Amino acid sequence: MSPSPSDIQLDALREVANIGCGHAVNALARLVGGRTVNLSVPRAVLAAAAEVAEMLGGAEAPVVAAKLGMEGQLRGVLLLVLPREDSAALEALLLRRQDAPAEERESALSEAANIVASACLSAIGTLTGWRLLPSVPELVRGAAGLVVSHAVTEAQGGDRVVVLETRFSAVGAPAVSGQVLLVLERESSRALLTRLGV
């Protein structure tokens, strides 16, 4: 892959995001009682940390993120990111109650992130023939800029990283929306594109 991916390469990466995130959102729909979860058209971009933070509402936006590493031939970080209010709504949906202790809420969100990430990476693994697994989720609560900078550092992306991003929103009350991001190591991006033949 050249320093800037070509349009054909970005299209291929968008298709990877579409397949992986589509399976991830289907898994999330099952976790929230089978309600419809809509998915935006995925994006594939080469971006600096500040640009990735803008995707999440700006560097100061308060978010809750589950961060998982990727194990296998694809290296990087998978993020399940929700605005703070949406995270609380998702926790209540997962536990079927509003007044769960903090420890239970954290556990439910981590488990949901693990299921969503596993579905995403399994789908990408089926596409590529690679065996991909998520690491143990780490929950991070704070400003979007901080969450992103840690993910970019872990992905060893230097100034700019390849990011596959899509937004999801669950239909019904309470409203739940968020984003799935795959922050890929540059070498992994190249290996993925080679594997896809582009």
C-alpha positions in Angstrom: 0.0 0.0 0.0 1.3 3.4 -0.9 1.4 6.2 1.7 -2.1 7.2 0.5 -4.4 4.2 -0.3 -5.9 4.3 -3.8 -9.6 4.6 -4.4 -9.7 0.9 -5.3 -7.9 0.0 -2.1 -10.3 2.2 0.0 -13.2 0.5 -1.7 -11.8 -2.9 -0.7 -11.3 -1.8 2.9 -14.9 -0.4 3.0 -16.1 -3.8 1.9 -14.2 -5.4 4.7 -15.7 -2.9 7.2 -19.2 -3.5 5.7 -18.8 -7.3 6.2 -17.2 -7.1 9.7 -19.3 -4.4 11.1 -22.5 -5.9 9.6 -21.9 -9.1 11.6 -20.9 -7.1 14.7 -24.2 -5.1 14.6 -26.2 -8.3 14.0 -24.6 -9.7 17.2 -25.5 -6.5 19.0 -29.1 -6.7 17.8 -29.4 -10.2 19.4 -28.0 -8.9 22.7 -30.6 -6.1 22.9 -33.6 -8.4 22.4 -33.7 -8.6 18.7 -34.6 -5.0 18.1 -33.6 -3.5 14.7 -30.1 -2.0 14.6 -29.4 0.2 11.6 -25.9 0.5 10.2 -24.4 3.5 8.3 -22.3 3.2 5.1 -18.8 2.3 6.4 -15.9 4.6 5.9 -12.2 3.7 5.3 -9.8 6.5 5.8 -6.2 7.3 6.5 -6.4 9.7 9.4 -4.4 11.3 12.2 -5.6 10.8 15.8 -7.3 14.3 15.9 -9.3 13.4 12.7 -10.4 10.1 14.3 -11.5 12.0 17.4 -13.7 14.3 15.2 -15.5 11.2 14.0 -16.5 10.6 17.6 -17.9 14.1 18.1 -14.7 16.0 18.9 -11.7 15.5 21.2 -13.7 16.6 24.3 -16.8 14.6 23.6 -17.5 12.3 26.7 -17.6 8.7 25.5 -17.5 5.2 26.9 -15.3 2.9 24.8 -14.5 -0.8 24.9 -11.0 -1.3 23.5 -9.9 -4.7 22.2 -6.7 -5.7 20.6 -6.6 -8.0 17.6 -4.8 -11.3 17.7 -3.8 -13.1 14.5 -2.6 -11.9 11.1 -4.5 -8.6 11.4 -3.1 -6.3 14.0 -4.6 -3.2 15.5 -7.3 -2.1 17.9 -11.1 -2.5 17.7 -13.2 0.2 19.4 -16.9 0.0 20.4 -17.6 3.6 21.2 -20.8 5.1 22.6 -21.7 8.6 23.9 -22.0 8.5 27.7 -25.8 8.6 27.7 -26.1 5.8 25.1 -23.7 3.7 27.1 -26.0 3.9 30.1 -29.0 3.0 28.0 -27.2 0.0 26.5 -26.1 -1.2 29.9 -29.8 -1.0 31.1 -30.9 -2.9 28.0 -28.3 -5.7 28.5 -29.2 -6.1 32.2 -32.9 -5.5 31.8 -32.8 -3.1 34.7 -31.8 0.6 35.4 -30.4 0.3 38.9 -27.6 -2.3 38.4 -24.4 -1.8 40.4 -21.5 -0.3 38.5 -19.6 -3.5 38.6 -22.4 -5.4 36.8 -22.8 -2.6 34.2 -19.1 -2.7 33.5 -19.2 -6.5 33.2 -22.2 -6.5 30.9 -20.7 -3.8 28.6 -17.3 -5.7 28.4 -19.1 -9.0 27.6 -21.2 -7.3 24.9 -18.0 -5.7 23.4 -16.3 -9.1 23.3 -19.3 -10.7 21.5 -19.5 -7.8 19.0 -15.7 -7.8 18.4 -15.7 -11.6 18.0 -18.5 -11.5 15.4 -16.7 -8.7 13.5 -13.3 -10.4 13.4 -14.8 -13.8 12.7 -16.5 -12.4 9.6 -13.2 -10.7 8.4 -11.5 -14.0 9.1 -13.9 -15.9 6.9 -13.3 -13.4 4.1 -9.5 -13.6 4.4 -9.0 -17.2 5.6 -7.2 -15.8 8.7 -7.9 -16.8 12.3 -8.6 -13.6 14.1 -9.5 -13.2 17.8 -10.1 -10.2 20.0 -8.1 -9.7 23.2 -9.8 -9.1 26.6 -11.8 -5.9 26.5 -10.7 -2.8 28.4 -13.3 -0.2 29.2 -12.3 3.4 29.0 -14.5 6.3 30.1 -13.5 9.8 29.2 -12.8 12.3 26.4 -12.9 10.9 22.8 -9.5 12.4 22.1 -7.8 10.5 24.9 -9.5 7.2 23.8 -8.3 7.7 20.3 -4.8 8.6 21.1 -4.3 5.5 23.1 -5.8 3.3 20.3 -3.5 4.9 17.7 -0.5 4.4 19.9 -1.4 0.8 20.4 -1.9 0.3 16.7 1.7 1.7 16.2 0.4 3.8 13.4 2.8 6.7 13.6 1.2 10.0 12.5 -1.7 8.5 10.6 -3.6 5.2 10.8 -6.0 3.3 8.6 -9.4 3.5 10.2 -12.5 1.5 9.2 -15.6 3.1 10.8 -19.3 2.7 10.9 -22.2 4.1 13.0 -25.0 2.0 14.4 -28.4 3.0 16.0 -30.9 0.7 17.7 -34.5 1.4 16.9 -36.9 1.9 19.8 -36.6 3.3 23.3 -34.3 3.9 24.9 -32.3 5.1 21.9 -28.8 3.6 21.6 -26.3 4.6 19.1 -22.5 4.4 18.7 -19.7 3.5 16.5 -17.4 0.6 15.7 -13.9 1.5 14.6 -11.1 -0.8 13.4 -7.7 1.0 13.8 -5.2 -1.0 11.8 -1.5 -1.1 11.9 -0.1 0.1 8.6 1.7 -3.2 7.9 -1.5 -5.1 8.6 -3.4 -2.8 6.2 -0.9 -3.7 3.5 -1.1 -7.4 4.3 -4.9 -7.2 4.3 -5.0 -5.5 0.9 -2.5 -8.1 -0.5 -4.7 -10.9 0.8 -7.7 -9.3 -1.0 -5.7 -9.0 -4.2 -5.7 -5.2 -4.4 
